[in-house]
Amino acid sequence: MKELLTDEKTAVTENARAVLVGLVTRGRDETECEISMNELERLLDTAGGEVYARMVQAKETPDIRTCIGSGKVQELAELCRGGDVKLVVFDCDLTPAQIRNLEKELDDGGDIRVIDRSMLILDIFALHATSAEGKLQVELAQLKYTIPRLAGHGAEMSRLGGGIGTRGPGESKLESDRRHIKRRIAALEEDIRNLEAARATQRKQREKSGIPKVAVAGYTNAGKSTLLNALTGAGILAEDKLFATLDPTTRKFALPDSTEILLTDTVGFIRNLPHHLISAFRSTLEEVLYADVILVVLDFSDPECASQLSVTKQLISELGAGDKPILYALNKCDTRPADAIKPADADSARTVEISALTGAGLDALIEKLAEIVNDGKRNVWFRFGHDSQGAAAQLYKYAAVLRAEYLDDGTYLFATADKKALGMFEKYLSEKPDGIDD
């Protein structure tokens, strides 16, 4: 077993003081556990809590009853009593039975609350969701994830009066019967479907406009919102905390050649992002899927930059956007260590060092972005005969039509087309019709 690591920092409030618990299992080394625990501490700080102590247990496999084993549970109980700690956060998912067993064994009075990493992330999402869709998504994810883990508490649930791990659905909903909860989940899913339909309509309008779409993605707290603010003056909240912003923001931006693009800030990624969260926030995350280009922002000052890129690329792939062109922005270059090395997974030809805060490297980033957006695009004329008007209508979906001329021998469309559109409509390529002014 690992030695107990204590942190003597004083908590801001007594109720926000917490003990973090990690587990080193077969196939997971100590370094990986330490990185994840450091991240868990930052998550707790974002939620408004503070670490009193950290505990790490080494086991081949998690204990089926308590995750860490009875001996370690006793150590944890003594630690909580010594620091008057009322919150324990596990850096792994716990089963409903494990939560019940841990809370019972840690404190007979039932004052100690046990939550896991996913519940902490959900709590932060509930804290930072501002839009109607964001709030609905958070509540749905919390109900689906938290309700089974509270099953069996009965009257003890009355103690859920507030604090970390309790934000979101609220006490009244959690104490309702299962049928009421199922009705609430069904209602939330219906509301989200309606909002998704509205979002899909907005996407179709963007596609019709022919304006290239760029999704700003990356690890949470890498500086995505700060970058969007620097480029467009979007005025998005940008804080040095994890998941400071959840709701996507889209702004127009003009490239040096006057080409307009749409930049969309997306929710940040994190290692071990719960799959139910990916599902709940899919409509938000799908901004990545529908983008023409993905701008991945990385924190170059973070020693874990390379592993964070690996997590980001994995999640992009899981969303089905792994084949999109990607531009890598190594942010915070003004504070990076002198010996920082560019991640091997980042394409060197499409990597730019920047500081969204100071503006360093932004001109180079914009230039590189323009290259990728305009890669393979040409302004060309197409001619569609009177019997090919269906194909003419299709061109509007795949290219930005800049001009239309209706002549005796057919419809002439002048458009900005990429390689895909040029290939699809190759047989309709034409010279500029006679008698047409520039």
N, C-alpha and C positions, 0 to 999 in steps of 0.2 A: 504494500500500500504506500501511497505517496504521503510525504510530510504535509501537514496542514500549513497553509500559507495564510497568515492573518494580515489585515490591513487596519491600521490604527486610526484612519481618518474618521473624523466626527461626522455623523450623518446630519443632513440639513434638518430633518425632522425625524422623530423617533419611529414613526410609522413607515418612513421611506428607507430605513436601514435594512439591508438584506445580506444573506449569505448566498454566494454562487457555488454551485456544485457541478463538477465536470466528471466525465467517465472516460478512462482509457481502456478500450476493449481490443480484442484481437483484430488486427488489421488497421488499427489507428494508433499512430505514434504520439509521444508526449508533446512534440513540437506542434503538431496539428491541433492537439487538445488545447495547448496554451494559446495559440492564435485565436481559436474559437472562443475561449474564455475571455480573452481581451476584448473581443468583439461583443460578447455578452455584457461585459461591464459597461461598454459604451451604450449599448441598448438600454441598460438599466438607467444610466445617466439621462438619456433622452426621455425616458418615461418619468423622470423626476425623482428617481431613487439614488441611493449611494451604497457602495459596497462596504460592508463591515468586515467580511472575511471571505476567502476563497478556499474551497475544499476540492481535492481531486482524488478519485478512487480508481485503482487499477483492477479490472476484473476481465476474465476471458469473455464472459457474456454478462449482460445486465441481469441482476437478480429479479426473478419473476414477481416477487412481492414488493420490494422496495427500491429496486434498481441498483442500489449500492451495497446492500447486505446489512444485516442486523447490527453488526459491530460498528460499522461506520455510521449507522443511523443514531446510535447512542452518542457517538462523538459529536454528531451534528446537533443533537438535542442539547448537550451540555454547552456547546458553543452558542446556541440560540439563547439559552437561559442566561449565560454570562454576559451577553451583549444586549439583552432584552430585545432580541430580534423577532419580528413578527412575519417576515417574508423570506421564503427560500425559493431560489430560482435554479432550476436544473437546465443544463446546456444540452438537453436532448428531449425528445418527446416522451411523455409518460402516459401510461394507460390509466383509465379511470380508477382501477383497483389500486394501482401504485400510489396515486394521489391520496386516495382515502386511507391507505395503510400508513403512508408517511405522515399525514396530518394527525392521525390517531396516535402514532408512536412518538412523534416529536413533542406533542403537548396534549395532555389529557384534558385541559380546559378548552381545547379547540381554538385557541387564539392565533396559532401559526398557520399562515396560508402558504401552500405549495403550488407553484406554477412552473410551467416548462418554457422552453425557448419560444415555441410557437405562440403560446398565450401572451408572452411579453411583447412579441412583434405585433400581435393583434391589438394589444393595449395601446401601443404607439400609433398604430393606424387609426384607432378610434380617437386618439388625442389630436391627430393632425388632419383628419378628413374634414374638408370644408364644403365641397360641392354636394349636391343632393345625391348624385350617383356614388360618390366616394363614401358617404355615410351609409347608404344602402348596402354597398358591397362589404363594408366593414361589419355591419350588423349581421348580414347573412353569414359571413365567414365565422364570426364569433358564435352565433347560434349553432351552426353545424359542428364546430369544433369543441366548444365549451360545454354545451348541454350534456353530452354523454359523460363528460368528466366530472360533472356535478351530480350525476345520478346517484341516489342513495344517501345524499346528505340530509334530506328531509328538513326538519326544523332548523338544523345547523345553518342552512342557507340564509337565515335571517341575519347572519353576521356579515354578509356581503354588503356592507354599507358604503364602501368607497375605497379608494387607494389603488395601487398598481395591480393590474390583473382583473379589475372589476369594472373598468370603463366600458361603455358600449351599450349592449342591450338593456342593462339595468336590472335592478333587483326584482321588480314586478314581473318582467318577462321571464326571468330565470325561474321564478317560483310558480309559474303557470303550469298547467298540466300538459302532457305530451301532445294532446290533440290541438290545443291552442298554439303550441310552439310550431307544430307542423303547418297549421293554417298561416301562421306568421311567416314561416319560411316560404310557403307557396306564394304568399302575397309579395314578399320581397323579390322572389325570382321573377314574378310577372312584371313588377315595376322595373327591374333591371333589364328585362327583355325589351320593354318599351323604350327605355333609354338607349339600349344598344341599337334598336331600330333607328332611333333619331341620329345616333352617331354614324350608323351605316349610311344614312341619307347624306350627312355632312361629308363623308368620305367620297360618295359618288359625285357630289358637287365639286369637290376638290379634283377628282379625276377628270371630270368634264372640263375643268379650267385648264388642264394640261400643265399646271404648275408643279414642278418637281417637289417631292416630299422628303424631308430629312428628319429622321427620328434621333433625338439626342438621348443616348442610353448609356448605361454603365453602373458601376458599383455605387451604392448609396454614399452620399457625402463626398463624392469625387469632384463636385463643383459644376454639375450640369446646369442648375438654376442660375448660378453666378455667370456662367458662360452665356446662357440665353439672354440674361440681363445686359451683359456687356455688348452683345451683338445687336440686340433689338430694343433695349430699354423696356423689356417686358414688365419689370417691377415685381417679379416673383419673389416670394420669401426665400431668402438664402441664409441658412444658419449652419454653424459648425456642429451639426447633430445628424444622426442617422434618420432617414425618412422624414426630413423637415418638410418636404412637399410630396403629396400623393397624387393630386389631380393634374392631368396633362394640360399644358398650356401651349397653344399654337400661335405663332407670330410670323408675319411675312418678313422676308429679308432680301434685299437686292444685292446681287453679286456685282463685281466690278464691271462686267459687260452688260449690266442692267437686267440680266435674267433674274426674275423673281423666284424665290423658293419659299417653302413653308417649313419652318423649324418647329418641332414639337418636343417639349420636355416630357420625359416619361418617368414613372415611378422607379426608384433605384432598386438595384439587385443586391442580394446578400447571400452568403453561403448558407446552405441548408434552408433556403426559402421554402416554407411549407407548400406542398402541392395544392392544398385546398385554397391557399392564397393566390397561387398562380391561376387557379380555376376561377375564383371569385373576381379577380382583377383582370381577367383575360381581355375584356373589352378595352381596358386601359392599355394593357401591355401589347395589344394587337396593333397599336400605332407603329410598333417596330415591324410587324408583319406586312403592313400596307405601305411602308416607306419605300422610296426608290433608293435611298442611301441611308446607312446607319452611321451616325457620328458617335463613336464610343469614347467617353471621357474617363480618363484614369487619373488617380492621385499619384503623381510621380514622387511625391515626398514620402509616401507610405512604403515601408519596407516590404509589405505584402502586395505590392503593386502587381507582380507577376501572377500570384495566386488569385487575386481579384479579377484579373483579366481572364483567367481560366474559367472562373465561375460565370463571368459575364458571357463569354462565348458559348458556354454550355447552355445557359438559359436562353440565349438567342436561338441556338440550334433547336432546343425543346419547343420553342414557339413557332418553329418552321421557317425561320428567316435566316438560316445559316448560309444561304447562297447569295445574300444581298452584298453589294459592294460596301466595304467598311473603311472609314477613315478614323485613325486613332489619334486622339488629342491627349498628350501627356501633360496634364494640368499641374499647377503649383510648382512649376520648374524653378520659381524664385526661392522656394524653400526646400528644394530637394537636396539630399546629401551629395557631397562632392563625388562619392564613389557609386552613385546610383547607376544601374545598368538598365537599358531599355529591355522590356520583356521580350523574350524570344518569340512569343506567339504573335507579336504585333508586326505586321508587314512593314518593313523599314521604308519602303517606297511610299507608303501611305501613313506615315507617322510624323506628327509635328509636336514639338515641345512648346507649351504655351503657359501663360499665367492669366487666367480669366480675371483675376483681381487687379493686376497691374496693367494688363493689355499687351504684355510681351508675347510675341509670336502670333498674334491674332491675324495680322495681315497675311502671314504665310499660311495659316489655317484656311483663311477665306480663299486664297489663291488655289490651294490644293483641293478645296471643296468644289470650286468652280470647274477644275479639271475633271473631277469624277462625275459631277452632275452633267457636264456637257460631253462626256466621253462617247464618241461615236455618233453624236447628234449632227444632223445636217438640215439646213433649210432648203426644201425642195418643192417642186410642183407635182401634183398628181392630177391625172385626168380620168374621170369616170363617165363612161358612156351612159346613155339614157337607160340601158338595161342593167346598169351596175350601181344604181343609187343606194342599194342596200350596203354595198361595200363602202360607199362614200360616207354613209352614216356610221359605219364601224370605225372609220379612220379617226373620228372624233374621240373615240375611246382610247386610242393608242398613240395619238400624237396631238400636239398643240396646233390647232388650225388657226392660222394668222389671217387668212384672207380667202374669200370664196368668190368665184366668178362663174356666172351661168351663161354659157354660150350655146350656139346652135348645135355644136357637136358633142355637148356634154357639160359636166360640172368640173371646173378646175379648182383645186384646193391647194393653197400654199401653206405648208406646215413645217414645224420643227419636229423631226422624227428621229428616234433612236434606232439602234441596230435591229431591235426586235420589230419595230414598225416598218422599217425599210425592207426587211425580209418578207414580212407578211403581205405588203402591198407593192412589191417590186414590179409586178406587171402593169401597174397603173402609173409608174413614174413617167413624167412628161417634161418637155421643154416649156418654158414660159410661153403662154399663148400670145399670138400676134395682136398688136393693138392695145395691149394692157400697159398702163403707166406704172412706174415703180411707186 
